[in-house]
């Protein structure tokens, strides 16, 4: 089955280390042209994955310090898009360049990016992600984020339009100071 999916372009998708260049700091109007294009590409990929969510399978195993998740599709074009999206989100974590700022689970995962270790393994039909943290609070967050992504796969755009809840056991860090 042929799909009109966004195509992989390593010049736009690959994480490039270092600072400077056309990439601005901040959100919205402060984005440089390269960063604005990357954001547009990431958004198009996300929406395509939501559109074809019923052709994606995802399994998540909770571990004491995080999760192991496998996201797959029998459709080679969708599988390639899954890999592209996973690597783009990894790059955003490394750069602490968040998205879905209105969504508590996403605001938190990017606020805690320094405490998250994410290792991706490309699979022929998708990607395996091992996401973990030495911080038990962040491990709770990682498991919650994994559940949110699974909900997106199960429910598509209707679910993705909703706020993602944080677990009661998680101590929120983004936009506030922890109370001790």
N, C-alpha and C positions, 0 to 999 in steps of 0.2 A: 504494500500500500504506500503510495507516494504522498508525502506531506510537504507543504511549503513551510519548512522550519527555518529559523535563522541558521546561517551557515557558520562553521567554525573559521575564525580568522585569527591565527596565532599572534599577529601584530596587535590586535585589540584585546585578546583574551588572556594572554600570558602575563603573569606577574613580572614586572620589571622592578628590580630592587633599586635602592638609592632614593635621593631626594631631588627636588627641583623639576626642571622641564616645564611643560605646559600645564601640568596638573596643579590646580589651586587647592587651597585648604578650605574646609567648610562645606556647606550644603547649599544647594540652590544656585543663586546668582554668582557665588564665589567660585564655581567650578570652571576650570580651564577647559579648552575645547576637547582635549584628549579625554579628560575625566568625564565630561558631559557625554561624549560619545560612548564611553565604556558604560556609564549609567544607563543610557538608552538601550545599549545592547543587552545588558544584564536584565533590564526590565522586559525587553522583548522575549528573551529566552525564558524567563520566569512565566510569562503569560502563555507562551507556547506549551510549556510543561503542564500548566494548569489546564489548558485546553485538551491535551491528550492524556490527562491523569488516569483515565480508565485503561490505558495501555501501559501503565507503569506499575511495577510491584515493588514493595519495600518491606524489608524485615529489619527489626531493631532488637538487639540484645543488650539489655542493661548490664553494666559491669559495676563493680564497687566505685570506680572512679570516672564513669562516663557511659559511653555506648560504643557498640560496633553496629554499623548500619550498612545494608546493601540495598541499593536502588537500581532497578533493572527494567529493561524493556526488550521484548522480542523484535521490535521494529528497530533496525540498525540506525535510522535517522534519529529516532527518539533516544536511543542508547547513547549516541554521540552527543546529543544535546544535554543529557544528564551529566556526562563527563565534563562537558564544557562549563555547565552551570556550577558544578561542584568545585572545579578549579577556580572559577571566577569568584565564588564566595570565599574560598580559602585565601585568595589574594586580598580580598576586602578585609578579612580578619587580620592578616599580617599588617595591612596598612591602617587598620582601625578606621576604616571608611564604611560606616554603618549604612543601613537602609531600614525602611519601615520604622522610622523614628517614633511614630505614633503607637507602635506595638510594644508593650512592655517586655515580652520575651526577647525580641530582637534588639531593643535598646540595651537590655542587660547583657546579652551575649557579646555584643560589640564593646560595651563598657568593660567587660571582663576579659577581653581578647588576650591580654598578656598572660592570663592564667590558664588559657586553653591550648592544648596541644592537639592538632588535627593532622592526621596522616591519611592521605588518599591513595588508593590503589585502583588503577583503571582495570576494569573487567571487560571482556569482549562485549557484554550486553549491558554495561553500566559502570557503577563505581562502588567500591567499598570504602567506608569512612570509619576510622578509629578516632574517636574524639574523647579526650580525657583531661583530667586536671588533678593536681595534688591537693587542691583546696576542696574540701568536702562540700562547701557551699556552692562552689562553681560546678561540681559534679552533679548536684541536684539540678542546676540550671541546664547543664548539657542534656540530661535526661529529659527535661521538660521541652527543650528545643527540638530534640529528636522526635518527641511525640507530636509536636506542632507540625513538623515537616511531614510526618506520616499522615496527619490529618489532612494536609494539603493534597497529598497523593490520593487519599481516599475520597475527599470531597470536592476537589478542584477549586474554582474561583469563588464559589459561594462561601467556602470555609476560609479561604485566604483573605476575604474582605472583612473578616472579623478580627477583633483583638485576640491575642494569644495570652491566656492566663499564666500567671506565675504560681508555682506551688506554694502552699502556706509555709512550708519548712524553709523556703529560700529567703535569705536576707538581702533585700534590694539594695543595689549600689548606685545605679544610674539616676542622676537628678536628685539624689538625697544622700544624707550621711547616715551610716548605720547607727542604730541606737544600741548602746551596750549597757 
